[in-house]
């Protein structure tokens, strides 16, 4: 059984695209507002990005 069908891959890719503006907002908070706690949110977001890229990669690369 495949881990994810094509529909789930599309949803993950849409989530990746939608999360980019949120990441830019977190960087804005860190740089211009001095809210350095936003690093935690950015690190968690990066982990989700890695997981989503891994899940949406071709089956031959998933080992």
N, C-alpha and C positions, 0 to 999 in steps of 0.2 A: 504494500500500500504506500502510495506517495505521501510524503509529509504534508505537502500543500498543493492544492489544485491551482489552476490558472487564475481563478477568481480571487483566491487568497493572495496570490502573488501580486495581482493588480492592486488590491487593497493596501498591501504593505508598501508598494511603490508610491501610491497616493499619499500614504502617511509620511513617507520619507520627504516627499516634495513639500507637504504642508508643514513639516517640522523645521524646515530651513529658515523661514521668517522668524520663528520662535527662537532659534539659535542666534540669529542676528540681534533680536531684541535682548537676549541675555548678555551678549557681548556689549551692546549699548549700555546696559545697566552697569556692567563692570567698569567700562572705560570712562563713561561720562558722568555716572551717578555715584561711583565709588562703592557700589554694592558688590564687594568681592565674594560674598556668599553665593553669588550666581554661578561661581565655578562648579559648585556641587551639582546644580541643575544641568549645566553644560556637560559635565562628566557623565551623568546618568543618561542624558540625551545621546551622547556619543556611544555609550554601550548599546542603547536601543538601535542606533544606526548600524552598528557592527552586526548585531543579531539579525536585523532585517535584511541587510546585504547578504549575509550567510544563508538565510532561509530562501531568498529569492534567486540565489545563484543556480546555475544549471546543475542537474543531479549528478553529473560526472565529477563536479568539483566538491560535492558534499560527501565527506568521508567521516 
